[in-house]
Amino acid sequence: MLRSAFLPLAAEYLTLLHRWLQQPHVREFWDDGDRTLEQVRAHYFAPERDVLAFIFMLDGQPAGYVQAYPVTTEGDYTGWRSETGETWGIDLFIGEEKWLGRGVAVFVIRAVLAHLQGLRPALRRVLIDPEERNTRARHVYARAGFTELGRVELDGKRLVVMRLDVNGDELP
């Protein structure tokens, strides 16, 4: 049985995160332009970031990155918030190539959701916004229980906004 853990993003993971962000399989859909170690440090370790960021582990080894952020009453996703409780958005990628194509993505997403619920008991909805052309991610998110809400264009990209509603401590 695969085991997962989530470690808060810390300075000791800077080099690892930088390496992952340069990988072609990551940059295909997660290209924030951060190429140097200093750019990654400035972006991902900025004190003003309103993001919960983690390195996720699979079987005791660093496997990827996940971040979660509150969906507030101001912003691009306001209209898709839950009417009750908290709504959070998540973004994630598998950084280590050895985990690609092994069917772990749904497991990782469910583990992320359970971890986020543990941190945010008032959580009622989770949003994720893969690029429209990222059919593989959209398929995985649907298998994890997300349903499509709508589409939006942000920063020149067509995104598919998907949601997963949770009820207290239950995951679908």
Backbone hydrogen bonds, N-H to C=O, Kabsch-Sander energy under -0.5 kcal/mol:
donor,donor_aa,acceptor,acceptor_aa,energy
5,A,57,M,-1.3
7,L,55,I,-2.6
9,L,53,A,-2.7
13,Y,10,A,-2.6
14,L,11,A,-1.8
17,L,13,Y,-3.0
18,H,14,L,-2.7
19,R,15,T,-2.3
20,W,16,L,-2.5
21,L,17,L,-2.5
22,Q,18,H,-0.7
22,Q,19,R,-1.0
23,Q,19,R,-0.5
23,Q,20,W,-1.6
26,V,23,Q,-1.0
27,R,23,Q,-3.0
28,E,24,P,-1.7
29,F,26,V,-1.3
30,W,26,V,-2.0
32,D,30,W,-0.7
35,R,33,G,-0.9
40,V,36,T,-2.2
41,R,37,L,-2.5
42,A,38,E,-2.6
43,H,39,Q,-2.2
44,Y,40,V,-2.7
45,F,41,R,-1.7
46,A,43,H,-0.7
49,R,46,A,-1.7
51,V,49,R,-1.0
52,L,68,A,-3.2
53,A,51,V,-0.7
54,F,66,V,-2.9
55,I,7,L,-2.7
56,F,54,F,-0.6
56,F,64,G,-2.4
57,M,5,A,-3.1
58,L,61,Q,-2.6
59,D,3,R,-2.8
61,Q,58,L,-1.8
63,A,56,F,-3.0
64,G,56,F,-1.5
65,Y,93,F,-2.0
66,V,54,F,-2.3
67,Q,91,D,-2.8
68,A,52,L,-2.4
69,Y,89,G,-2.3
71,V,87,T,-2.9
72,T,70,P,-0.8
78,T,75,G,-1.0
80,W,77,Y,-1.9
81,R,78,T,-1.7
86,E,122,A,-2.9
88,W,125,R,-2.2
89,G,69,Y,-3.0
90,I,127,L,-2.3
91,D,67,Q,-2.2
93,F,65,Y,-2.3
95,G,63,A,-1.8
95,G,93,F,-0.7
96,E,63,A,-2.1
97,E,95,G,-0.6
99,W,96,E,-1.9
100,L,97,E,-1.8
102,R,99,W,-1.1
104,V,99,W,-0.5
108,V,104,V,-2.7
109,I,105,A,-2.6
110,R,106,V,-2.6
111,A,107,F,-2.2
112,V,108,V,-2.6
113,L,109,I,-2.5
114,A,110,R,-2.3
115,H,111,A,-2.5
116,L,112,V,-2.8
117,Q,113,L,-2.5
118,G,114,A,-1.9
119,L,115,H,-1.5
120,R,116,L,-2.4
123,L,120,R,-2.2
124,R,86,E,-3.0
125,R,86,E,-1.7
126,V,164,L,-2.3
127,L,88,W,-2.6
128,I,162,M,-2.1
132,E,158,R,-3.6
134,N,131,E,-1.8
135,T,133,R,-1.7
138,R,134,N,-2.1
139,H,135,T,-2.2
140,V,136,R,-2.1
141,Y,137,A,-3.0
142,A,138,R,-2.1
143,R,139,H,-2.2
144,A,140,V,-1.6
145,G,142,A,-1.4
146,F,141,Y,-2.6
147,T,163,R,-2.6
149,L,161,V,-3.5
150,G,161,V,-1.4
152,V,159,L,-2.2
154,L,152,V,-0.6
154,L,157,K,-2.3
157,K,154,L,-2.2
159,L,152,V,-3.4
159,L,157,K,-0.7
160,V,130,P,-3.0
161,V,150,G,-2.8
161,V,159,L,-0.6
162,M,128,I,-3.0
162,M,160,V,-0.5
163,R,147,T,-3.0
164,L,126,V,-2.0
166,V,124,R,-2.5
167,N,170,E,-1.2
168,G,166,V,-0.6
170,E,167,N,-2.1
